[in-house]
């Protein structure tokens, strides 16, 4: 078979990025090594200033991971035991896990089948006297519909924490995601639009009080070492990762534009394919993933055919959160999330993909759909 002798196409290849930035990366890493400062310090402080300026926000607090950014963000917003937080059932586990970790209860609301994001029309019915926050996710790099979410939050006195793990650099009505609600949580997992070469995360906010609490929580609940005021976490962005992120940050807008171009090309190549639903391309969408819907119950068969042709794909996510054993909702509780989990397939995506590669991926997909 041709696919077995041709070079494989991974869903993501970071080596072109590393090669492009090699000299700057090595200089940054060397600078940190020679500084002898590896925990917090000047590199983290500089990155926090630079990323805050990029996002247009007052405070940026580097933490150990995107999960920690959610947990610390929730706690800094005053969310805890007995509270309810409305969120989507169609996301990575960390979204709901963070709510559970602070002692609150995730309350799921179904998704909009067109965007895969939280359906704002369904939120009001889920609000109870225990509801304290809404946690929307900007899935696949497409911003959630924030205006109605923010309106509902204001009307009911709720906090809004944005999960921006897949949407660094995305905008909603001219503002960067993460700056629309009371706080925003970002992940710097290596595969993200802005990724470190290890774990890392960020919490951003315009609220001085929230920022102060977050800085304490990331350092064992202390403002000064050994003077702990609350139970916190050991969750500090590594200085080496901060230095790497400083190198990569100036390239993010260019890379995001290339991702949009890749998505546009996929749409051109796949237009009109029966049984295939393509994502919309807009200036706001930064395409962390290019995710299609495969109708007719053929998704798994199509994925297997692509794998045999040497093309990497992923299903984000095969089990909606409410159906995981830890939450255990009955089948059918959130039908759009369940349908999405059965139909979505993410194709190779990144700013360094060449047209010949996209043509090969699309060609095999069209054949596999037949």
Buried (B, 14 or more C-beta within 10 A) or exposed (E): EEBEEEEEBBBBBBEEBEEEBEEBBEEBBEBBEEEEEEEBBBBBEEBBEBBBEBBEBBBBBBBBBBBBBBBBBBBBBBBEEEBBBBBBBBBBBBBBBBBBBBEBBBBBBBBBBEBBBBBBEBBEEBBEEEBBBBBBBBBBBBBBBBEBBBEBBEEBEBBBBBBBBBBBBBBBEEBBBBBBBBBBBBBBBBBBBBBBBBBBBBBBBBBEEBBBBBBBBBBBBBEEEEEBEEEBBEBBBBBBBBBBBBBBBEBBEEBBBBBBBBBEBBBEBBEEBEBBBBBEBEEBBBBBBBBBBBBEEBBEEBBEBBEEBBBBBBBBBEBBBBBBEEBEBEEEBBEBBBBBBBBBBBBBBBBBBEEEBBEBBBBBBBEBBE
